[in-house]
Amino acid sequence: MDRDDLGRQFNEDGYVKLVDFLDGSVVAQAQAAMEALVEQKAQQLVAAGKNESAMANEPFETRFFRIYEDHLDDAPKSFRRELHLPGLFDLFFNSALLDVVEILIGPEVRLYPNYTARPKLPEWKGTEVLWHQDGGYTEQISEADGSVELQRMVNVWTPLVPARASNGCMQFVPGTHKLGSVPHERREYYLEIAQESLDPVVKTAVDIELDPGDVVLFQNMLFHRGQPNHSNEIRWSFDWRYQDAGQPTLRQEEGHIARSRSNPGSAVKSAAEWESLTFR
């Protein structure tokens, strides 16, 4: 897809898929990073007397669920502050991906302070993300009177396991980014778009089925959700955002510079530097 087609599709539909985009080594490093976090959580549960075993023989696709299945309310719904790991540098600061992002929002790019790993657990509402706009969450945080609509942002999502409708792949409602900011209502675990805004358009929703190495880029105001996971395995995924670094984040945190043509030295340059930083 050339840059004109990419920009046209992103602006018209609100999203674009990049199939087989990430190198296998990038995916493998990201999975290894999450395996290390799962090991850490498993050992903590054993030390606290909540589990007798760390279940080290369980595969990546099931281990996190197995260590929490008897006390799901203790399970982290996501990881964020823990993601300053060397194995994730090539994911968040991927040069080829930043080339695409630069086409969409320009040469000054911030890694927005909302980068997350999500283990969507089987049949648990705690990790079932409801219909929302990411801007809905930003407005809740910033109370910015709709200025979130002016943010020049690109949302990124990629799975570590095949993402299908059966295990909770994402759904988008194409074109809904053009509706602007709509009301959201608070539910038990997440916000949800108010029914009067959702009902007229939800019938056009599409499944976003991806394999490891595939990436989808989408608009900050696009209606999207993560479907329920009806499988017996975890749907592991990462989501993060890039923003025009000349704009405010509308959050307390400032994020990290991913690319700067005007001041290249300001960007995070290595896995070691990424590991030395914190969520801010």
C-alpha beads as a LAMMPS data file, in Angstrom:
LAMMPS data file: protein, C-alpha beads

280 atoms
279 bonds

1 atom types
1 bond types

-500.0 500.0 xlo xhi
-500.0 500.0 ylo yhi
-500.0 500.0 zlo zhi

Masses

1 110.0

Atoms # bond

1 1 1 0.000 0.000 0.000
2 1 1 1.522 3.348 -0.987
3 1 1 1.495 6.320 1.344
4 1 1 -1.447 8.025 -0.369
5 1 1 -3.633 4.913 -0.147
6 1 1 -2.584 4.371 3.458
7 1 1 -3.486 7.896 4.456
8 1 1 -6.754 7.776 2.507
9 1 1 -7.891 4.524 4.150
10 1 1 -6.842 5.684 7.612
11 1 1 -8.809 8.898 7.225
12 1 1 -11.858 7.347 5.527
13 1 1 -12.367 4.059 7.410
14 1 1 -10.516 5.048 10.568
15 1 1 -8.068 2.147 10.440
16 1 1 -5.570 0.259 8.302
17 1 1 -4.139 -3.266 8.666
18 1 1 -0.451 -4.000 8.103
19 1 1 -0.200 -7.761 7.529
20 1 1 2.975 -9.668 8.474
21 1 1 4.564 -6.344 9.355
22 1 1 6.690 -7.062 12.443
23 1 1 9.753 -9.289 12.270
24 1 1 9.461 -12.592 14.089
25 1 1 12.277 -11.521 16.422
26 1 1 10.231 -8.512 17.581
27 1 1 7.268 -10.744 18.434
28 1 1 9.520 -13.310 20.147
29 1 1 11.183 -10.644 22.305
30 1 1 7.807 -9.224 23.296
31 1 1 6.493 -12.665 24.259
32 1 1 9.636 -13.381 26.297
33 1 1 9.134 -10.093 28.151
34 1 1 5.585 -11.055 29.057
35 1 1 6.638 -14.555 30.051
36 1 1 9.060 -12.961 32.521
37 1 1 6.250 -10.862 34.005
38 1 1 4.016 -13.925 34.314
39 1 1 6.831 -15.783 36.087
40 1 1 7.168 -12.874 38.493
41 1 1 3.442 -12.903 39.258
42 1 1 3.441 -16.688 39.686
43 1 1 6.248 -16.552 42.222
44 1 1 4.535 -13.735 44.123
45 1 1 1.362 -15.819 44.435
46 1 1 3.312 -18.776 45.759
47 1 1 5.181 -16.583 48.243
48 1 1 1.876 -15.102 49.443
49 1 1 0.446 -18.577 50.011
50 1 1 -2.297 -18.113 47.413
51 1 1 -1.001 -20.874 45.121
52 1 1 0.867 -24.060 45.921
53 1 1 2.582 -24.128 42.534
54 1 1 3.968 -21.555 40.087
55 1 1 2.682 -23.809 37.276
56 1 1 5.940 -23.479 35.363
57 1 1 4.990 -26.276 32.959
58 1 1 1.922 -24.437 31.677
59 1 1 2.389 -22.924 28.179
60 1 1 2.343 -19.181 27.579
61 1 1 -1.174 -19.415 26.142
62 1 1 -2.657 -20.627 29.448
63 1 1 -0.252 -20.036 32.347
64 1 1 -1.408 -16.567 33.419
65 1 1 -5.005 -17.764 33.556
66 1 1 -4.141 -20.911 35.474
67 1 1 -2.258 -19.073 38.221
68 1 1 -5.240 -16.772 38.813
69 1 1 -8.230 -18.951 37.968
70 1 1 -9.157 -19.580 41.625
71 1 1 -9.004 -15.870 42.510
72 1 1 -9.646 -13.918 39.309
73 1 1 -10.264 -10.630 41.080
74 1 1 -6.567 -10.622 41.992
75 1 1 -5.554 -10.908 38.343
76 1 1 -4.116 -7.763 36.705
77 1 1 -6.362 -6.760 33.815
78 1 1 -3.392 -5.156 32.076
79 1 1 0.273 -4.256 32.407
80 1 1 1.543 -0.734 31.854
81 1 1 4.146 0.572 34.292
82 1 1 5.874 -2.817 34.094
83 1 1 6.566 -2.484 30.348
84 1 1 9.934 -0.710 30.551
85 1 1 11.651 -3.926 29.562
86 1 1 14.490 -4.242 27.019
87 1 1 12.550 -6.807 24.992
88 1 1 9.816 -4.263 24.234
89 1 1 12.030 -1.525 22.795
90 1 1 11.876 -2.961 19.254
91 1 1 8.080 -3.076 19.506
92 1 1 7.342 0.451 20.727
93 1 1 10.235 2.108 18.865
94 1 1 10.076 0.013 15.713
95 1 1 11.691 1.998 12.908
96 1 1 9.488 0.640 10.112
97 1 1 6.358 1.327 12.151
98 1 1 7.502 4.860 12.939
99 1 1 8.022 5.414 9.195
100 1 1 4.321 4.675 8.685
101 1 1 3.265 6.772 11.664
102 1 1 5.290 9.693 10.345
103 1 1 3.224 9.599 7.149
104 1 1 0.052 9.963 9.219
105 1 1 0.976 12.516 11.890
106 1 1 4.295 14.058 10.910
107 1 1 7.965 13.834 11.907
108 1 1 7.722 14.700 15.626
109 1 1 6.361 11.579 17.325
110 1 1 5.680 10.890 20.987
111 1 1 5.011 7.470 22.480
112 1 1 1.833 8.505 24.274
113 1 1 1.611 7.646 27.991
114 1 1 -0.860 4.834 27.443
115 1 1 1.029 1.699 26.367
116 1 1 -0.425 -1.553 27.588
117 1 1 -0.155 -5.334 27.470
118 1 1 -3.459 -7.152 27.929
119 1 1 -4.077 -10.786 28.826
120 1 1 -7.734 -11.276 27.832
121 1 1 -8.768 -14.208 29.993
122 1 1 -11.335 -16.857 28.995
123 1 1 -14.921 -15.983 29.869
124 1 1 -14.086 -13.185 32.341
125 1 1 -15.684 -9.756 32.117
126 1 1 -12.709 -8.209 33.893
127 1 1 -10.724 -8.302 30.641
128 1 1 -13.619 -7.785 28.215
129 1 1 -13.112 -4.228 26.938
130 1 1 -16.437 -2.620 26.024
131 1 1 -17.335 -0.369 23.082
132 1 1 -15.475 2.906 23.520
133 1 1 -13.421 5.646 21.935
134 1 1 -9.957 6.051 23.393
135 1 1 -10.762 9.733 23.477
136 1 1 -13.547 8.894 25.928
137 1 1 -10.956 7.852 28.479
138 1 1 -8.757 10.871 27.784
139 1 1 -11.682 13.198 28.375
140 1 1 -12.419 11.464 31.664
141 1 1 -8.845 12.171 32.733
142 1 1 -8.387 15.657 31.311
143 1 1 -11.909 17.138 31.457
144 1 1 -10.749 19.021 28.392
145 1 1 -14.087 20.124 26.861
146 1 1 -13.739 18.144 23.667
147 1 1 -10.157 19.190 22.815
148 1 1 -9.319 15.494 22.650
149 1 1 -10.929 15.512 19.190
150 1 1 -8.094 17.696 17.921
151 1 1 -5.372 15.274 18.962
152 1 1 -3.171 14.008 16.118
153 1 1 -2.787 10.392 17.186
154 1 1 -2.334 6.890 15.817
155 1 1 -3.450 3.924 17.906
156 1 1 -1.589 0.633 17.403
157 1 1 -2.705 -2.906 18.285
158 1 1 -0.934 -6.229 17.754
159 1 1 -1.473 -9.732 19.194
160 1 1 1.029 -12.264 20.532
161 1 1 -1.311 -15.129 19.641
162 1 1 -3.730 -15.493 16.705
163 1 1 -6.635 -13.115 17.409
164 1 1 -9.977 -14.412 16.181
165 1 1 -13.624 -13.715 16.966
166 1 1 -13.650 -16.882 19.086
167 1 1 -10.943 -15.663 21.468
168 1 1 -11.900 -12.011 21.624
169 1 1 -10.382 -10.180 18.666
170 1 1 -11.177 -6.521 18.370
171 1 1 -14.136 -5.093 16.513
172 1 1 -14.269 -1.690 14.817
173 1 1 -17.181 0.325 13.481
174 1 1 -15.655 1.827 10.322
175 1 1 -16.014 5.568 9.879
176 1 1 -17.223 6.332 13.390
177 1 1 -14.169 8.484 14.104
178 1 1 -15.970 11.120 12.038
179 1 1 -18.768 11.365 14.622
180 1 1 -16.554 13.200 17.090
181 1 1 -16.597 12.591 20.806
182 1 1 -19.722 10.795 22.064
183 1 1 -20.985 10.206 25.626
184 1 1 -19.544 7.283 27.610
185 1 1 -21.022 5.621 30.677
186 1 1 -19.124 3.868 33.454
187 1 1 -19.594 0.108 33.809
188 1 1 -18.115 -2.302 36.369
189 1 1 -14.679 -2.557 34.779
190 1 1 -14.606 -0.159 31.814
191 1 1 -16.351 2.767 30.181
192 1 1 -18.908 2.069 27.427
193 1 1 -20.340 4.257 24.679
194 1 1 -23.892 5.300 25.541
195 1 1 -26.510 3.195 23.758
196 1 1 -28.069 6.132 21.920
197 1 1 -24.736 6.696 20.141
198 1 1 -23.891 3.029 19.638
199 1 1 -27.183 1.501 18.483
200 1 1 -27.469 3.328 15.110
201 1 1 -24.035 2.164 13.896
202 1 1 -23.058 -1.059 15.661
203 1 1 -24.601 -3.277 12.969
204 1 1 -21.727 -2.305 10.645
205 1 1 -19.035 -3.542 13.062
206 1 1 -16.236 -5.676 11.584
207 1 1 -13.977 -8.275 13.205
208 1 1 -10.279 -7.382 13.222
209 1 1 -8.656 -10.809 13.020
210 1 1 -4.865 -10.701 13.134
211 1 1 -1.898 -13.033 13.527
212 1 1 1.298 -12.359 15.486
213 1 1 3.353 -9.940 13.390
214 1 1 0.247 -8.210 12.017
215 1 1 -0.491 -4.661 13.170
216 1 1 -3.589 -2.506 12.938
217 1 1 -3.431 1.282 13.127
218 1 1 -6.602 3.161 13.985
219 1 1 -8.014 6.551 14.835
220 1 1 -8.302 7.756 18.410
221 1 1 -12.035 8.430 18.043
222 1 1 -12.995 5.188 16.263
223 1 1 -15.631 3.054 18.018
224 1 1 -13.921 -0.215 19.017
225 1 1 -14.063 -3.019 21.550
226 1 1 -12.445 -6.310 22.488
227 1 1 -14.930 -9.141 22.148
228 1 1 -15.454 -11.832 24.834
229 1 1 -12.890 -14.630 24.883
230 1 1 -14.806 -17.893 24.451
231 1 1 -11.688 -20.029 24.011
232 1 1 -9.670 -21.900 26.630
233 1 1 -6.565 -19.774 26.096
234 1 1 -5.461 -16.217 26.773
235 1 1 -5.622 -13.643 24.003
236 1 1 -2.397 -11.743 24.669
237 1 1 -2.034 -8.378 22.930
238 1 1 -0.339 -4.996 23.076
239 1 1 -1.916 -1.632 22.417
240 1 1 -0.130 1.698 22.359
241 1 1 -0.402 5.140 20.801
242 1 1 1.740 7.679 18.998
243 1 1 0.988 11.384 19.112
244 1 1 2.227 14.520 17.396
245 1 1 4.847 15.532 19.978
246 1 1 3.967 19.201 19.531
247 1 1 0.600 18.636 21.204
248 1 1 -0.218 18.255 24.913
249 1 1 -1.081 14.753 26.132
250 1 1 -4.087 16.031 28.139
251 1 1 -2.830 13.760 30.915
252 1 1 -0.519 14.244 33.868
253 1 1 2.117 12.111 32.128
254 1 1 4.272 13.355 29.243
255 1 1 5.196 10.088 27.514
256 1 1 8.487 9.581 25.656
257 1 1 9.812 10.921 22.351
258 1 1 9.903 8.112 19.773
259 1 1 11.157 10.136 16.785
260 1 1 12.176 13.728 16.217
261 1 1 13.520 15.121 12.975
262 1 1 14.154 18.510 14.597
263 1 1 15.948 17.118 17.676
264 1 1 16.975 13.479 17.062
265 1 1 18.838 13.271 20.358
266 1 1 15.604 13.683 22.309
267 1 1 14.212 10.315 21.159
268 1 1 14.663 7.087 23.110
269 1 1 17.580 5.428 21.353
270 1 1 18.139 1.960 22.813
271 1 1 16.692 -0.923 24.794
272 1 1 18.958 0.008 27.703
273 1 1 17.650 3.577 27.717
274 1 1 14.046 2.359 27.563
275 1 1 14.714 0.071 30.549
276 1 1 16.156 3.009 32.526
277 1 1 13.023 5.120 32.040
278 1 1 9.673 4.959 33.832
279 1 1 6.043 5.458 32.950
280 1 1 5.677 9.225 33.004

Bonds

1 1 1 2
2 1 2 3
3 1 3 4
4 1 4 5
5 1 5 6
6 1 6 7
7 1 7 8
8 1 8 9
9 1 9 10
10 1 10 11
11 1 11 12
12 1 12 13
13 1 13 14
14 1 14 15
15 1 15 16
16 1 16 17
17 1 17 18
18 1 18 19
19 1 19 20
20 1 20 21
21 1 21 22
22 1 22 23
23 1 23 24
24 1 24 25
25 1 25 26
26 1 26 27
27 1 27 28
28 1 28 29
29 1 29 30
30 1 30 31
31 1 31 32
32 1 32 33
33 1 33 34
34 1 34 35
35 1 35 36
36 1 36 37
37 1 37 38
38 1 38 39
39 1 39 40
40 1 40 41
41 1 41 42
42 1 42 43
43 1 43 44
44 1 44 45
45 1 45 46
46 1 46 47
47 1 47 48
48 1 48 49
49 1 49 50
50 1 50 51
51 1 51 52
52 1 52 53
53 1 53 54
54 1 54 55
55 1 55 56
56 1 56 57
57 1 57 58
58 1 58 59
59 1 59 60
60 1 60 61
61 1 61 62
62 1 62 63
63 1 63 64
64 1 64 65
65 1 65 66
66 1 66 67
67 1 67 68
68 1 68 69
69 1 69 70
70 1 70 71
71 1 71 72
72 1 72 73
73 1 73 74
74 1 74 75
75 1 75 76
76 1 76 77
77 1 77 78
78 1 78 79
79 1 79 80
80 1 80 81
81 1 81 82
82 1 82 83
83 1 83 84
84 1 84 85
85 1 85 86
86 1 86 87
87 1 87 88
88 1 88 89
89 1 89 90
90 1 90 91
91 1 91 92
92 1 92 93
93 1 93 94
94 1 94 95
95 1 95 96
96 1 96 97
97 1 97 98
98 1 98 99
99 1 99 100
100 1 100 101
101 1 101 102
102 1 102 103
103 1 103 104
104 1 104 105
105 1 105 106
106 1 106 107
107 1 107 108
108 1 108 109
109 1 109 110
110 1 110 111
111 1 111 112
112 1 112 113
113 1 113 114
114 1 114 115
115 1 115 116
116 1 116 117
117 1 117 118
118 1 118 119
119 1 119 120
120 1 120 121
121 1 121 122
122 1 122 123
123 1 123 124
124 1 124 125
125 1 125 126
126 1 126 127
127 1 127 128
128 1 128 129
129 1 129 130
130 1 130 131
131 1 131 132
132 1 132 133
133 1 133 134
134 1 134 135
135 1 135 136
136 1 136 137
137 1 137 138
138 1 138 139
139 1 139 140
140 1 140 141
141 1 141 142
142 1 142 143
143 1 143 144
144 1 144 145
145 1 145 146
146 1 146 147
147 1 147 148
148 1 148 149
149 1 149 150
150 1 150 151
151 1 151 152
152 1 152 153
153 1 153 154
154 1 154 155
155 1 155 156
156 1 156 157
157 1 157 158
158 1 158 159
159 1 159 160
160 1 160 161
161 1 161 162
162 1 162 163
163 1 163 164
164 1 164 165
165 1 165 166
166 1 166 167
167 1 167 168
168 1 168 169
169 1 169 170
170 1 170 171
171 1 171 172
172 1 172 173
173 1 173 174
174 1 174 175
175 1 175 176
176 1 176 177
177 1 177 178
178 1 178 179
179 1 179 180
180 1 180 181
181 1 181 182
182 1 182 183
183 1 183 184
184 1 184 185
185 1 185 186
186 1 186 187
187 1 187 188
188 1 188 189
189 1 189 190
190 1 190 191
191 1 191 192
192 1 192 193
193 1 193 194
194 1 194 195
195 1 195 196
196 1 196 197
197 1 197 198
198 1 198 199
199 1 199 200
200 1 200 201
201 1 201 202
202 1 202 203
203 1 203 204
204 1 204 205
205 1 205 206
206 1 206 207
207 1 207 208
208 1 208 209
209 1 209 210
210 1 210 211
211 1 211 212
212 1 212 213
213 1 213 214
214 1 214 215
215 1 215 216
216 1 216 217
217 1 217 218
218 1 218 219
219 1 219 220
220 1 220 221
221 1 221 222
222 1 222 223
223 1 223 224
224 1 224 225
225 1 225 226
226 1 226 227
227 1 227 228
228 1 228 229
229 1 229 230
230 1 230 231
231 1 231 232
232 1 232 233
233 1 233 234
234 1 234 235
235 1 235 236
236 1 236 237
237 1 237 238
238 1 238 239
239 1 239 240
240 1 240 241
241 1 241 242
242 1 242 243
243 1 243 244
244 1 244 245
245 1 245 246
246 1 246 247
247 1 247 248
248 1 248 249
249 1 249 250
250 1 250 251
251 1 251 252
252 1 252 253
253 1 253 254
254 1 254 255
255 1 255 256
256 1 256 257
257 1 257 258
258 1 258 259
259 1 259 260
260 1 260 261
261 1 261 262
262 1 262 263
263 1 263 264
264 1 264 265
265 1 265 266
266 1 266 267
267 1 267 268
268 1 268 269
269 1 269 270
270 1 270 271
271 1 271 272
272 1 272 273
273 1 273 274
274 1 274 275
275 1 275 276
276 1 276 277
277 1 277 278
278 1 278 279
279 1 279 280
